Amino acid sequence: MLKRKVESLVSQKVNPADPNTVPKFIEEVKKPPIARPTAGDSYYEIRMKEAKHQFHPAFPRTTIWGYNGIFPGPTIEARKGKTVEVKWLNNLPKKHFLPVDYTLHGAVGNPEVRSVVHLHGANVNWESDGYPEAWYTNNYEFTGPAFRRKVHAYTNHQQSATLWYHDHSMALTRLNVYAGLAGFYLLRDTNEERLNLPAGDYDIPLMVQDRSFNEDGSLFYPETPDPDLPVFPSIVPGFLGEMITVNGKVWPYLRVEPRKYRFRILNASNRREYNFSLSNNEPFYQIGTDGGLLSNRTELTSFELLTAERTDIVIDFSKWKGEQITLLNTNETEDSHTRTVMQFRVDLPLKGEDKSEVPERLYPNMDLHEHMAHTIRNLPLGISFDEYGRLMLMLDGKMWHDPVTEKPSLDSIEIWNIINTTPIPHPIHIHLVQFKIVERRPFNVDLFNQTGKIEFTGPPEEPRIYERGWKDTAKTDPGMVTKLVMHFKEHTGNYVWHCHFLEHEDHDMMRPIRIINDAHPVAPPHADEEPHQDDGPSNGS
């Protein structure tokens, strides 16, 4: 069947560089395979390597970089409280196949290809967090100044959640993630399992990304935003692809039974924002956000995801037997190809009675409240220009290499007021913690830029209905102060916060955080010490 479709497409002269010629809903999307332990039941060795990937049946096979050579990488399944160890092996070539900007901080004088893995959303010791200067090259020939560990230990001391892992190398994140270095990490616990949510074949993670291609099927990424710049190749302010992929397939479909399905949806794009809804405008249930399950289910007809945000939803297809429903991105116009994400086909026979549930009450409520805070920080997002005249977005007016200014104390609760003076929203990600969005409030941007004074121009706005759970990435709207509350607990050390638009992150919209304990000081990440030689599983298996 697929072979006949491909033969038909070839006769239609599909051009991978032209989305107008690329037919939609030709190939079925698959769940990424589950990673299997290398030793024991919780030690993994996962290799980053170059491979070929089929984005669309009518495209030539495309060069990608993948964890274990696949895109997305294998899904790691973990349990709360049980440590998982992963040795992320860099088997990548020495030359990048995407355009590298050598003028960015962290790129100057360092090897062209570097890697370090960040488990996004994890409560983890800083040496296993994927600090951007903890990079290393193939076979550890060269290592970054903050490199400490060959084996990352994930203790999983947090509630069940949809986490994801991705490259986090200084000045290369945008290229390495675009090349394919991303995968799911699903953390489970007994509270979740007691709920009888859709599971197994009916629990499907969906990684949504935009991509563009050259005529030969290779990945396209721009070499410069302006040919007159003195830098070439040069970082671009942001990249938007011309086609949408789901789990590595261009505009796929999914055949489903007329029953309930759970979908864990991740926006893993470099820059694109999505507003998801179903083409039949029917409602569905939201059951979770970045940090895990909600206290109570929420009925939605649409939800927004900026880059790195996740949502956990249940769609009941039982009323739509025989129908075809499109998952839409309504941020785009009716005539835009990127308005279409994927298609659901309710054409599979029901294998048995659907006994899964979506309980109204999901997870114990453990809220943080702003009156608990020990510290309040006002942190502006602003615009600047670098020495080459390129636009640069900044956090608190500082560069990555400026001294650390955010130094929360261990076991402290803080309020961060993110003051967005720029004309666009930014997805702000804070490593280590899950936080709650308290409110957003409009303010006088001109007055703030002139005097540094916050003058509110309207009442506070509650978080949107789909972002009221635990979050590790938050949309900070332009002209608004977004108030976040968070608890720094369990770990001390060197972490980061940054914009998760990957081009912004790579161009210095990232700052260090140091969680401190006066009784047990933590060395800066560049301290002169020998890296741990942890070459295998700690249990000796």
Helices and strands as residue ranges (DSSP letters): H 2-11, G 19-21, E 43-53, E 62-67, E 73-79, E 84-90, E 117-120, G 126-128, G 138-140, E 151-154, E 161-167, H 173-179, E 182-188, H 190-193, G 200-202, E 203-213, E 219-220, E 243-246, E 249-250, E 253-255, E 260-267, E 274-278, E 284-289, E 292-300, E 302-305, E 310-316, G 317-320, E 324-329, G 337-339, E 340-345, G 370-372, E 375-385, E 391-395, E 412-420, E 426-430, E 435-442, H 445-451, G 465-467, E 473-476, E 480-488, E 493-499, H 502-506, E 510-515
